[in-house]
Amino acid sequence: MAEVVCLCNEVLDVDLREYLDTHPVDSIEDLREQASICNKCMQCQDLVEGEIYLARLRRQRATGQF
């Protein structure tokens, strides 16, 4: 079941993961620049940074880097 990551912009965790898996985002600042899914309210910063980190790990595994 999908959960809301950001209440301000109604971003769902599955949507965020899908976006991060298809776009090379390395920080929350990159995410703010590339997508309009963050308006700097900072309420979800820890969760979003965690998702960015996990997406980076998934991309590295997919390319065979560790």
N, CA, C and O atoms as a MOPAC input file, in Angstrom:
PM7 MOZYME 1SCF
protein

 N      0.84500 1    -1.18700 1     0.00000 1
 C      0.00000 1     0.00000 1     0.00000 1
 C      0.88300 1     1.24000 1     0.00000 1
 O      1.86200 1     1.31400 1     0.74200 1
 N      0.54200 1     2.18400 1    -0.81200 1
 C      1.31300 1     3.41700 1    -0.92000 1
 C      1.07100 1     4.30700 1     0.28800 1
 O     -0.03600 1     4.38100 1     0.82200 1
 N      2.12300 1     4.97300 1     0.69600 1
 C      2.01900 1     5.92700 1     1.79200 1
 C      2.44300 1     7.30300 1     1.29300 1
 O      3.26600 1     7.41900 1     0.38500 1
 N      1.87800 1     8.33100 1     1.88800 1
 C      2.21800 1     9.69500 1     1.51200 1
 C      3.57100 1    10.04700 1     2.13000 1
 O      3.76800 1     9.90400 1     3.33700 1
 N      4.49400 1    10.50500 1     1.29500 1
 C      5.80600 1    10.93000 1     1.75800 1
 C      5.77100 1    12.39400 1     2.12700 1
 O      6.24700 1    12.78600 1     3.19300 1
 N      5.21500 1    13.19400 1     1.25800 1
 C      5.17500 1    14.64300 1     1.47600 1
 C      3.73100 1    15.10600 1     1.50100 1
 O      3.02900 1    15.03100 1     0.49200 1
 N      3.29300 1    15.58100 1     2.64200 1
 C      1.91100 1    16.05200 1     2.76200 1
 C      1.68200 1    17.32200 1     1.96500 1
 O      0.59600 1    17.51800 1     1.42000 1
 N      2.68000 1    18.18800 1     1.88700 1
 C      2.51200 1    19.46100 1     1.17700 1
 C      2.17900 1    19.24900 1    -0.29800 1
 O      1.32600 1    19.93400 1    -0.86100 1
 N      2.86400 1    18.29200 1    -0.90800 1
 C      2.69400 1    18.06900 1    -2.34200 1
 C      2.01200 1    16.74800 1    -2.66800 1
 O      1.89700 1    16.37900 1    -3.83700 1
 N      1.56100 1    16.03600 1    -1.64200 1
 C      0.86200 1    14.76500 1    -1.81400 1
 C      1.65700 1    13.77900 1    -2.65800 1
 O      1.11100 1    13.15700 1    -3.56900 1
 N      2.93700 1    13.63400 1    -2.36100 1
 C      3.80100 1    12.70700 1    -3.07400 1
 C      3.73800 1    11.35100 1    -2.38000 1
 O      3.93600 1    11.25700 1    -1.16900 1
 N      3.46500 1    10.31800 1    -3.14100 1
 C      3.40400 1     8.96100 1    -2.60300 1
 C      4.78400 1     8.31800 1    -2.65600 1
 O      5.59000 1     8.62300 1    -3.53500 1
 N      5.04600 1     7.42900 1    -1.71100 1
 C      6.35500 1     6.77800 1    -1.66700 1
 C      6.64900 1     5.99100 1    -2.93900 1
 O      7.78700 1     5.99200 1    -3.40700 1
 N      5.65400 1     5.32300 1    -3.50700 1
 C      5.89900 1     4.55600 1    -4.72800 1
 C      6.22700 1     5.46800 1    -5.90300 1
 O      7.05800 1     5.12000 1    -6.74200 1
 N      5.58300 1     6.63200 1    -5.97300 1
 C      5.87800 1     7.59300 1    -7.02900 1
 C      7.29500 1     8.15000 1    -6.87600 1
 O      8.01500 1     8.31500 1    -7.86100 1
 N      7.68500 1     8.43500 1    -5.64000 1
 C      9.02400 1     8.94900 1    -5.38600 1
 C     10.06100 1     7.89800 1    -5.76900 1
 O     11.04800 1     8.21800 1    -6.43100 1
 N      9.84900 1     6.64900 1    -5.36200 1
 C     10.79500 1     5.57600 1    -5.69700 1
 C     10.90800 1     5.39600 1    -7.20100 1
 O     12.00800 1     5.23500 1    -7.73000 1
 N      9.77500 1     5.42400 1    -7.89100 1
 C      9.78800 1     5.27100 1    -9.34900 1
 C     10.58400 1     6.41000 1    -9.98900 1
 O     11.40000 1     6.17000 1   -10.87900 1
 N     10.35700 1     7.62100 1    -9.55100 1
 C     11.08600 1     8.76200 1   -10.09000 1
 C     12.58500 1     8.62000 1    -9.82400 1
 O     13.40200 1     8.83000 1   -10.72100 1
 N     12.94100 1     8.26400 1    -8.59300 1
 C     14.35600 1     8.15100 1    -8.23400 1
 C     15.04000 1     7.01100 1    -8.97600 1
 O     16.23200 1     7.09800 1    -9.26900 1
 N     14.31400 1     5.94900 1    -9.28300 1
 C     14.89700 1     4.83000 1   -10.01800 1
 C     15.15500 1     5.17400 1   -11.48000 1
 O     15.98200 1     4.53900 1   -12.13300 1
 N     14.45600 1     6.17100 1   -11.98800 1
 C     14.61500 1     6.52100 1   -13.40300 1
 C     15.35800 1     7.83000 1   -13.62000 1
 O     15.60100 1     8.21700 1   -14.76300 1
 N     15.72100 1     8.51200 1   -12.55300 1
 C     16.45500 1     9.77700 1   -12.65700 1
 C     17.64200 1     9.74900 1   -11.69000 1
 O     17.48100 1     9.37900 1   -10.52700 1
 N     18.82300 1    10.13400 1   -12.15800 1
 C     20.00900 1    10.12200 1   -11.29000 1
 C     20.01400 1    11.28500 1   -10.29900 1
 O     20.59400 1    12.33700 1   -10.57300 1
 N     19.38000 1    11.09800 1    -9.16800 1
 C     19.30500 1    12.10900 1    -8.12200 1
 C     20.22200 1    11.68300 1    -6.98400 1
 O     20.08900 1    10.57600 1    -6.46100 1
 N     21.14700 1    12.54700 1    -6.59900 1
 C     22.09700 1    12.19600 1    -5.54500 1
 C     21.87400 1    12.94300 1    -4.23900 1
 O     22.51600 1    12.64100 1    -3.23400 1
 N     20.97400 1    13.91300 1    -4.24800 1
 C     20.71400 1    14.66700 1    -3.02000 1
 C     19.32300 1    15.28200 1    -3.10300 1
 O     18.70600 1    15.33900 1    -4.16600 1
 N     18.85200 1    15.73800 1    -1.94800 1
 C     17.54400 1    16.37900 1    -1.94100 1
 C     17.58000 1    17.69300 1    -2.72700 1
 O     16.56700 1    18.11900 1    -3.28100 1
 N     18.74600 1    18.32700 1    -2.76900 1
 C     18.89200 1    19.55000 1    -3.56700 1
 C     18.72800 1    19.23900 1    -5.05500 1
 O     18.07700 1    19.99000 1    -5.78100 1
 N     19.32700 1    18.11700 1    -5.51200 1
 C     19.14100 1    17.70100 1    -6.90400 1
 C     17.66800 1    17.46600 1    -7.20200 1
 O     17.16700 1    17.84800 1    -8.25900 1
 N     16.98400 1    16.83200 1    -6.25800 1
 C     15.56800 1    16.55100 1    -6.44700 1
 C     14.77300 1    17.84100 1    -6.58300 1
 O     13.88800 1    17.94400 1    -7.43300 1
 N     15.08600 1    18.82000 1    -5.75200 1
 C     14.38000 1    20.11300 1    -5.83000 1
 C     14.60900 1    20.78600 1    -7.17400 1
 O     13.69700 1    21.40000 1    -7.72900 1
 N     15.83800 1    20.67100 1    -7.70500 1
 C     16.15100 1    21.30200 1    -8.98800 1
 C     15.48400 1    20.58800 1   -10.15300 1
 O     15.03000 1    21.23100 1   -11.10000 1
 N     15.42200 1    19.25300 1   -10.08900 1
 C     14.93400 1    18.47000 1   -11.22300 1
 C     13.42400 1    18.32600 1   -11.25400 1
 O     12.83000 1    18.26000 1   -12.33100 1
 N     12.79600 1    18.27700 1   -10.08900 1
 C     11.35900 1    17.99300 1   -10.04800 1
 C     10.66100 1    18.96100 1    -9.10000 1
 O     11.24800 1    19.44100 1    -8.12900 1
 N      9.44300 1    19.22500 1    -9.39300 1
 C      8.68600 1    20.14200 1    -8.54200 1
 C      7.91400 1    19.36200 1    -7.48600 1
 O      6.74500 1    19.64300 1    -7.22400 1
 N      8.58900 1    18.36600 1    -6.87400 1
 C      7.92000 1    17.59900 1    -5.83000 1
 C      8.43700 1    17.96500 1    -4.45600 1
 O      8.13600 1    17.28300 1    -3.47600 1
 N      9.19700 1    19.01600 1    -4.37500 1
 C      9.69500 1    19.44800 1    -3.07000 1
 C      9.68000 1    20.96900 1    -3.02000 1
 O     10.24900 1    21.63400 1    -3.88500 1
 N      9.03100 1    21.50600 1    -2.01200 1
 C      8.98200 1    22.95500 1    -1.88000 1
 C      9.68900 1    23.42800 1    -0.61300 1
 O      9.38600 1    24.49600 1    -0.08100 1
 N     10.63700 1    22.61700 1    -0.13700 1
 C     11.50900 1    22.97900 1     0.97600 1
 C     10.78600 1    23.14800 1     2.31200 1
 O     11.23200 1    23.92300 1     3.15800 1
 N      9.69400 1    22.44500 1     2.50900 1
 C      9.02900 1    22.54300 1     3.80600 1
 C      9.81600 1    21.79300 1     4.87700 1
 O      9.64800 1    22.04300 1     6.07000 1
 N     10.67500 1    20.87200 1     4.44300 1
 C     11.60800 1    20.11700 1     5.29000 1
 C     10.92600 1    19.08500 1     6.18200 1
 O     11.61300 1    18.41300 1     6.95200 1
 N      9.61100 1    18.93100 1     6.11300 1
 C      8.92300 1    17.95200 1     6.95500 1
 C      9.30200 1    16.52500 1     6.59300 1
 O      9.31700 1    15.65100 1     7.46100 1
 N      9.60700 1    16.27700 1     5.33100 1
 C      9.87700 1    14.91900 1     4.87500 1
 C     11.34900 1    14.71000 1     4.52300 1
 O     11.69300 1    13.71000 1     3.89200 1
 N     12.21200 1    15.62500 1     4.91400 1
 C     13.60500 1    15.57600 1     4.47400 1
 C     14.28900 1    14.24900 1     4.80200 1
 O     14.94700 1    13.67600 1     3.93400 1
 N     14.15500 1    13.75200 1     6.01700 1
 C     14.82300 1    12.50900 1     6.39900 1
 C     14.33800 1    11.33600 1     5.55400 1
 O     15.14300 1    10.52600 1     5.09200 1
 N     13.04600 1    11.24400 1     5.35600 1
 C     12.48300 1    10.15700 1     4.56800 1
 C     12.93000 1    10.24500 1     3.11000 1
 O     13.31000 1     9.23700 1     2.51400 1
 N     12.88600 1    11.43700 1     2.54100 1
 C     13.28100 1    11.61500 1     1.14300 1
 C     14.77100 1    11.32300 1     0.96800 1
 O     15.15900 1    10.67000 1    -0.00100 1
 N     15.60300 1    11.79300 1     1.88300 1
 C     17.02600 1    11.50700 1     1.78900 1
 C     17.29100 1    10.01500 1     1.88800 1
 O     18.19000 1     9.50200 1     1.22200 1
 N     16.52200 1     9.30800 1     2.71100 1
 C     16.64200 1     7.85700 1     2.80300 1
 C     16.27800 1     7.17600 1     1.49200 1
 O     16.95000 1     6.23800 1     1.06500 1
 N     15.22000 1     7.64600 1     0.85900 1
 C     14.79900 1     7.08100 1    -0.42600 1
 C     15.83400 1     7.36500 1    -1.51300 1
 O     16.08100 1     6.51800 1    -2.37100 1
 N     16.44000 1     8.55400 1    -1.48300 1
 C     17.48200 1     8.89700 1    -2.45300 1
 C     18.67000 1     7.95100 1    -2.28500 1
 O     19.22700 1     7.47000 1    -3.27200 1
 N     19.05400 1     7.68600 1    -1.04700 1
 C     20.16400 1     6.78700 1    -0.75500 1
 C     19.86400 1     5.37900 1    -1.25400 1
 O     20.71000 1     4.75700 1    -1.89600 1
 N     18.66400 1     4.87000 1    -0.96400 1
 C     18.29100 1     3.52900 1    -1.40500 1
 C     18.23900 1     3.43100 1    -2.93000 1
 O     18.63000 1     2.41200 1    -3.49900 1
 N     17.76200 1     4.47600 1    -3.58600 1
 C     17.72600 1     4.48700 1    -5.05100 1
 C     19.13800 1     4.47500 1    -5.62100 1
 O     19.39800 1     3.81300 1    -6.62600 1
 N     20.05000 1     5.20400 1    -4.98400 1
 C     21.44800 1     5.21600 1    -5.42200 1
 C     22.03000 1     3.80600 1    -5.31000 1
 O     22.74200 1     3.35700 1    -6.20900 1
 N     21.73400 1     3.10900 1    -4.21500 1
 C     22.21000 1     1.73100 1    -4.04600 1
 C     21.62600 1     0.81100 1    -5.12100 1
 O     22.33500 1    -0.03800 1    -5.66100 1
 N     20.34000 1     0.97500 1    -5.43300 1
 C     19.71000 1     0.14500 1    -6.46700 1
 C     20.35600 1     0.39700 1    -7.82800 1
 O     20.58300 1    -0.54500 1    -8.58900 1
 N     20.65200 1     1.65400 1    -8.13900 1
 C     21.30500 1     1.97100 1    -9.41700 1
 C     22.70000 1     1.36800 1    -9.47000 1
 O     23.11100 1     0.85200 1   -10.50900 1
 N     23.43500 1     1.42400 1    -8.36200 1
 C     24.77800 1     0.86000 1    -8.32400 1
 C     24.72500 1    -0.65700 1    -8.50600 1
 O     25.53600 1    -1.21700 1    -9.24300 1
 N     23.79900 1    -1.31200 1    -7.85800 1
 C     23.66100 1    -2.77000 1    -8.00800 1
 C     23.29700 1    -3.12900 1    -9.44600 1
 O     23.77800 1    -4.12800 1    -9.98100 1
 N     22.44900 1    -2.31800 1   -10.06800 1
 C     22.00400 1    -2.59500 1   -11.43100 1
 C     23.16500 1    -2.49000 1   -12.43100 1
 O     23.18500 1    -3.18400 1   -13.44800 1
 N     24.12400 1    -1.61900 1   -12.12800 1
 C     25.27400 1    -1.45800 1   -13.02100 1
 C     26.45200 1    -2.31600 1   -12.60800 1
 O     27.49800 1    -2.29700 1   -13.25700 1
 N     26.28400 1    -3.07700 1   -11.52000 1
 C     27.34100 1    -3.95200 1   -11.06300 1
 C     28.39600 1    -3.28500 1   -10.22100 1
 O     29.44900 1    -3.87400 1    -9.97800 1
 N     28.14700 1    -2.06900 1    -9.76400 1
 C     29.08500 1    -1.34300 1    -8.90400 1
 C     28.69900 1    -1.57700 1    -7.45500 1
 O     27.51900 1    -1.67500 1    -7.12100 1
 N     29.72500 1    -1.66500 1    -6.58400 1
 C     29.42200 1    -1.83500 1    -5.15500 1
 C     30.29400 1    -0.94700 1    -4.33600 1
 O     30.19200 1    -0.94400 1    -3.10900 1

